[in-house]
Amino acid sequence: MRRFIFIFTVIVLAACLAACGKAGPSGPTGEVIDAWKKAGLDASGFGSSDSKGIGGGTCSSGKVSGIETTICEFGDADAAKKAEAAGLTQVGDATGAAIAQGKLLLVVADRTKADPTGKTIKQLAAAFRNR
Amino acid sequence: MRLSSLAKLAPLFLGAFILFAAGRAEAHQVRYEGMHPVPAEYGGGFCEIDFPHVHVFEPQRADVLYRNHDGGYAFVGDPVPYGYAGPKHAFYGPHPMQDGNGDLEYCYIDGPHYHELPPPVTVAAQFKLKGGVYFYAGHFPQMYYDMRPRYSRINVIYKPLEYSRPVVVAAPPEATVVVDSGPRPMVVAGGGVGVEAGIGIHAGIGAGFIVGSPPPTTVVVGAPPPVVVVHERQPRTVIIEERRPVEVIRVKEHHDNGRHEGHGHAWGKGW
């Protein structure tokens, strides 16, 4: 019986660890990702990213329906707004945008030309704003 | 390597630098304030991003199709011929409008056309909505007239485009002022009274129909007819009629014994 309980506990712990490992960012960034999923967009691969180029903040990057996407959380709304220009610099020679809302900054870049009409970026930004 | 050899290579280095610089210049970001057409060489169609964003291409015919404030291009044309299929509002003739940047601008398109946004809230009271089409019944500021020689060239771009324009079978609302500088001839037809075209000011009692686009600096003032019908033809194609330049037709007065059946002219069937 003890052996059975031990094996069961190990399995439960393993499952929990696996689930925890797959969990994406939490807090406001997690809420945005949830909003995208609710809007029918495919948000995946989000993890911490370097925020030096975007003027600090805590950033997470991933892909949303083929669009390279970064969300950064700043100390206040002014800092997020000021970081828009730096966000556009990160977009480089792709189609993209940088939008601040509250303490969050959203940076999107369509590097693979996955969204020629901009509909996905439009939908992505709308879900970000209306979350 | 000798100095003379280096001197011979100098043009090569210069050429390489120019090519590099050109490549960098081509890749610079261009800011757009909202939705806009995409040049054919970059895939064509219509970009539906409705907030400030960047591309690496310049807009086509930015001199008339866009207004540029603070370094961003705001498209002011009719989006439909470029493939836009989202919500839209029908207008007839020049009118104030809100561009993608939220600024008050003026549309110089003659005849029936669409925009993504309804009339700006600040001047909405000066628009008359009849049969789903907005007619501007207000005044234009001097700025509108000052810029007309430049911006009215937008009609040269739209005239040859074949797309589903709103087909308007109506007369302008009472006291509607249609001011236009387009090169197209105009026919003004009084409902059951006569047909007339020309340059001048028309003010009268009775029903008024305008078919086509008016000539430069024409002002039309007319009372509404009893029936206003606006519809979009199905399938979504519009026959654009080519009209002969400046044709003046006068038709004798016609009485229909009070039935007021009119002539059944269609508004804005073509250019």
Interface residues (C-beta under 8 A of the other chain):
Chain A: L88 V91 G92 D93 A94 T95 G96 A97 I99 K113 P116 T117 G118 K119 I121 K122 A125
Chain B: A27 Q29 M35 V38 G43 G45 F46 C47 E48 I49 D50 F51 P52 H53 V54 H55 V56 G83
